[in-house]
Amino acid sequence: MAKLILVRHGQSEWNKLGKWTGYVDVGLTEQGVEEAKKAGESIRGFDIHKTFTSGLKRAQQTFDAIKETLGLAHDAVVHPALNERHYGIYTGKNKWDMQKEVGDEEFHRIRRSWNYPLPEGETLKDVYERAVPYYQESIFPEVASGKNVLLVAHGNSLRALVKHLEDISDEEIPKLEIATGEVYCYEFGEDGVVCGKTIFGSKNAH
């Protein structure tokens, strides 16, 4: 059975500071590199035939650490469809200060809602509408051909893909959080349908 392995990048410089990052191209912290290495160790023993990452360096640096850990020989296919959600006017603001300012309910809507608009930014639905078609056109055919595929991306682009893979409802998707360095490993049957899932790694959400 082919596998699709989703990895959220390790802790970034702005994760550490509690800032909404989105399209800002920050790198990993030392802890983030360690989280990436642990993600690699958690999937040791799986043959990785192909890798996709977003266009942002925190995802690419995470793959670099996994590649070194596992001794992989291939380079990643890089595509902006897998980029993090654009946070619009909230980009660069401290999440926890904003939580105090707007209250818990509004804060949760901003962070986790399916289609709650952000001025000058994207909703999770917007991310879904760019990430899932790219997955269907470029990534799933590799899995369907029997290859084990690694995909390294971001909290919200991965949430969008998990919503698609697990058919999670609009009402339930706000409950899903994926931690930095966390790994979701999906197994596919010969019919191309998900038939198993294993989660590895950190539970420290940012």
C-alpha positions as CSV (number, residue, x, y, z in Angstrom):
1,M,0.0,0.0,0.0
2,A,1.3,3.4,-0.9
3,K,1.8,6.1,1.7
4,L,1.2,9.8,1.8
5,I,3.2,11.4,4.6
6,L,2.3,14.9,5.7
7,V,4.7,16.9,7.9
8,R,4.2,20.3,9.3
9,H,7.4,22.3,9.3
10,G,9.4,22.6,12.6
11,Q,9.1,25.6,14.9
12,S,9.8,28.8,13.0
13,E,11.3,32.0,14.2
14,W,7.8,33.6,14.3
15,N,6.2,30.5,15.9
16,K,8.6,31.0,18.8
17,L,7.5,34.7,19.1
18,G,3.8,33.8,18.8
19,K,3.4,35.8,15.6
20,W,1.0,35.1,12.7
21,T,3.4,34.3,9.9
22,G,1.5,33.4,6.7
23,Y,3.5,34.3,3.6
24,V,6.4,35.9,5.6
25,D,9.4,33.8,4.7
26,V,11.0,33.1,8.1
27,G,13.4,30.3,8.8
28,L,13.4,27.5,11.5
29,T,14.7,27.9,15.0
30,E,17.2,25.4,16.5
31,Q,14.2,23.7,18.1
32,G,12.5,23.6,14.7
33,V,15.4,21.9,13.1
34,E,15.4,19.3,15.9
35,E,11.6,18.8,15.4
36,A,12.3,18.2,11.7
37,K,14.9,15.6,12.5
38,K,12.6,13.8,14.9
39,A,9.9,13.9,12.1
40,G,12.5,12.2,9.9
41,E,13.3,9.6,12.5
42,S,9.6,8.8,13.0
43,I,9.3,7.8,9.3
44,R,12.6,5.9,9.1
45,G,12.0,2.6,7.4
46,F,9.6,4.0,4.9
47,D,10.9,4.3,1.4
48,I,10.3,7.9,0.3
49,H,10.0,8.1,-3.5
50,K,9.0,11.7,-4.0
51,T,8.7,14.9,-2.0
52,F,6.6,18.1,-2.3
53,T,7.1,21.3,-0.3
54,S,5.6,24.7,-0.3
55,G,7.5,27.7,-1.6
56,L,8.4,28.9,1.9
57,K,11.8,28.2,3.4
58,R,10.6,26.9,6.7
59,A,9.0,24.0,4.9
60,Q,12.1,23.6,2.7
61,Q,14.5,23.7,5.6
62,T,12.3,21.0,7.3
63,F,12.7,18.8,4.3
64,D,16.4,19.5,4.2
65,A,16.7,18.2,7.8
66,I,14.5,15.1,7.0
67,K,16.6,14.5,3.9
68,E,19.8,14.6,5.8
69,T,18.4,12.4,8.6
70,L,17.2,9.7,6.2
71,G,19.9,10.0,3.6
72,L,17.4,10.8,0.8
73,A,18.9,11.5,-2.6
74,H,16.1,13.4,-4.3
75,D,15.2,17.1,-4.3
76,A,11.7,18.3,-3.5
77,V,9.1,19.6,-6.0
78,V,8.3,23.1,-4.7
79,H,5.0,24.8,-5.3
80,P,3.2,27.8,-3.8
81,A,-0.2,26.1,-3.8
82,L,1.1,24.5,-0.6
83,N,2.0,27.8,1.1
84,E,0.6,28.8,4.5
85,R,-2.6,30.8,4.7
86,H,-2.2,34.5,4.1
87,Y,-3.2,36.3,7.4
88,G,-3.8,39.7,5.8
89,I,-3.9,42.5,8.4
90,Y,-3.0,40.1,11.2
91,T,0.3,39.2,9.7
92,G,3.1,39.8,12.1
93,K,0.8,40.5,15.1
94,N,1.2,38.5,18.3
95,K,-1.5,35.9,18.6
96,W,-1.7,36.0,22.3
97,D,-2.0,39.8,22.5
98,M,-4.7,39.6,19.9
99,Q,-6.5,37.0,21.9
100,K,-6.7,39.4,24.9
101,E,-7.7,42.2,22.6
102,V,-10.6,40.5,20.7
103,G,-11.6,37.8,23.1
104,D,-11.5,34.0,22.9
105,E,-14.5,33.5,20.6
106,E,-13.3,36.0,17.9
107,F,-9.7,34.8,18.3
108,H,-10.8,31.2,17.6
109,R,-12.8,32.3,14.5
110,I,-9.7,34.2,13.2
111,R,-7.4,31.2,13.7
112,R,-9.4,28.1,13.0
113,S,-12.7,28.9,11.1
114,W,-13.5,27.4,7.7
115,N,-14.7,30.5,6.0
116,Y,-14.3,33.5,8.3
117,P,-12.9,36.3,6.2
118,L,-9.7,38.1,7.2
119,P,-9.2,41.6,5.7
120,E,-6.6,41.4,2.9
121,G,-6.0,37.7,3.8
122,E,-7.3,34.2,3.1
123,T,-9.8,31.9,4.8
124,L,-9.1,28.2,5.2
125,K,-11.6,27.7,2.4
126,D,-9.4,29.8,0.1
127,V,-6.4,27.7,1.1
128,Y,-8.4,24.5,0.4
129,E,-9.3,25.8,-3.1
130,R,-5.7,26.2,-4.1
131,A,-4.1,23.3,-2.2
132,V,-6.5,20.5,-2.9
133,P,-6.6,20.9,-6.7
134,Y,-2.8,20.9,-6.7
135,Y,-2.9,17.7,-4.6
136,Q,-5.4,16.1,-6.9
137,E,-3.5,17.0,-10.1
138,S,0.1,16.6,-9.1
139,I,0.5,14.6,-5.8
140,F,-2.3,12.0,-5.8
141,P,-1.3,10.5,-9.2
142,E,2.1,9.7,-7.7
143,V,0.5,8.0,-4.7
144,A,-1.9,6.2,-7.0
145,S,1.0,4.9,-9.0
146,G,2.3,3.2,-5.8
147,K,4.9,5.7,-4.7
148,N,5.4,6.8,-1.1
149,V,5.1,10.6,-1.1
150,L,6.3,13.0,1.5
151,L,4.6,16.4,1.7
152,V,6.1,19.1,3.9
153,A,4.0,22.2,4.4
154,H,2.1,24.3,7.0
155,G,-0.6,24.2,9.6
156,N,-3.4,25.5,7.4
157,S,-2.4,24.0,4.0
158,L,-2.1,20.6,5.8
159,R,-5.5,21.2,7.6
160,A,-7.0,21.8,4.2
161,L,-5.6,18.5,2.9
162,V,-6.6,16.5,5.9
163,K,-10.1,17.9,5.5
164,H,-10.2,16.5,2.0
165,L,-8.5,13.2,2.9
166,E,-10.8,12.5,5.9
167,D,-13.9,14.2,4.6
168,I,-14.1,16.5,7.7
169,S,-17.1,18.8,7.7
170,D,-16.9,22.6,7.7
171,E,-18.3,22.5,11.2
172,E,-15.7,20.1,12.6
173,I,-12.5,21.4,10.9
174,P,-12.0,24.2,13.4
175,K,-11.2,21.5,16.0
176,L,-8.2,20.3,14.0
177,E,-4.7,21.5,15.0
178,I,-1.5,20.1,13.7
179,A,1.6,20.8,15.7
180,T,5.0,21.9,14.4
181,G,7.0,18.8,13.5
182,E,3.9,16.6,13.6
183,V,3.6,13.8,11.1
184,Y,0.4,12.3,9.6
185,C,1.0,9.1,7.7
186,Y,-1.9,7.9,5.4
187,E,-2.0,4.5,3.8
188,F,-3.9,4.0,0.5
189,G,-5.3,0.8,-0.8
190,E,-5.1,-0.3,-4.4
191,D,-8.4,1.5,-5.0
192,G,-6.9,4.8,-4.2
193,V,-8.9,5.2,-1.0
194,V,-7.4,6.0,2.4
195,C,-7.4,2.8,4.5
196,G,-5.2,3.8,7.5
197,K,-3.6,6.7,9.4
198,T,-0.9,7.0,11.9
199,I,0.2,10.2,13.7
200,F,3.8,10.7,14.9
201,G,5.5,13.6,16.6
202,S,5.1,16.8,18.6
203,K,1.9,17.9,20.3
204,N,3.1,21.4,20.7
205,A,0.7,23.5,18.6
206,H,1.8,27.0,17.6
